[in-house]
Amino acid sequence: MEKMLFRANSAIVWSVLGLLVSVALAYPLAGWLPMMLQVLAHIGTLLFAVGIKIAYIVRLVFLSRLGRPVH
């Protein structure tokens, strides 16, 4: 259970980092990128945001199973 909690926490961190990179590519750096990379950056923004939400739900489930407080 602890291992899964660690994986969920890691997934949140990686998803946040991916979201920051994809937002940077999709908006402020969009002028220097080809259209296909801009489209991929926008898709990445959606996917990384979903990744954060799913990882957070998994984190809450494993905190609950370990008997730790869930806020």
C-alpha positions, 0 to 999 in steps of 0.5 A, a space after each residue: 500500500 505504501 508503494 502505491 501511495 508513493 506512486 500516486 504522489 510521484 504521478 501527481 508531481 510528474 503530471 504537474 511538471 508535464 502540465 507546466 511544460 505543455 502550457 509553456 509550449 502551448 501558449 508563450 512559446 507557441 509562436 516559435 513552434 510548428 502547428 503540429 507541436 502546438 496541437 500536441 501541446 494543447 492535447 498534452 495540457 488536457 491529458 496532464 490535467 486528467 493525470 493530476 486528477 486521477 493520481 489525486 483520487 488514487 492517492 486519496 483511496 490509498 490514504 484511506 486504506 492505510 487508515 490515514 486522514 483524508 482531507 
